[in-house]
């Protein structure tokens, strides 16, 4: 599979910002679950 590259570096910066927001949300949810005693279970099938 070939992926097109963009000439506008702003697109990549925006993608990194969105990824950072998502990572922070996941980490916050994991922390809240840890405080509530809910286990974090990840599985790769």
C-alpha positions as CSV (number, residue, x, y, z in Angstrom):
1,X,0.0,0.0,0.0
2,X,1.4,3.4,-1.0
3,X,0.7,6.5,1.1
4,X,0.6,9.9,-0.5
5,X,2.9,12.5,1.0
6,X,1.8,16.1,1.6
7,X,3.9,19.1,0.9
8,X,2.2,21.2,3.6
9,X,4.0,20.6,6.9
10,X,1.0,22.1,8.7
11,X,-1.0,19.0,8.0
12,X,1.6,16.9,9.9
13,X,1.7,19.4,12.8
14,X,-2.1,19.3,13.0
15,X,-2.1,15.5,13.0
16,X,0.5,15.4,15.8
17,X,-1.7,17.8,17.8
18,X,-4.7,15.6,17.4
19,X,-2.7,12.5,18.3
20,X,-1.5,14.3,21.5
21,X,-5.0,15.1,22.5
22,X,-6.1,11.5,22.0
23,X,-3.1,10.1,23.9
24,X,-3.8,12.5,26.8
25,X,-7.5,11.4,26.9
26,X,-6.5,7.7,26.9
27,X,-4.0,8.3,29.7
28,X,-6.5,10.2,31.7
29,X,-9.1,7.5,31.3
30,X,-6.5,4.8,32.4
31,X,-5.6,6.8,35.4
32,X,-9.3,7.3,36.4
33,X,-9.9,3.6,36.0
34,X,-6.8,2.7,38.1
35,X,-8.1,4.9,40.9
36,X,-11.5,3.1,40.7
37,X,-9.8,-0.3,40.7
38,X,-10.8,-1.1,37.2
39,X,-8.0,-3.2,35.5
40,X,-6.5,-2.1,32.3
41,X,-6.5,-5.1,30.0
42,X,-5.1,-5.0,26.5
43,X,-5.2,-7.9,24.1
44,X,-3.7,-8.5,20.7
45,X,-5.4,-11.3,18.8
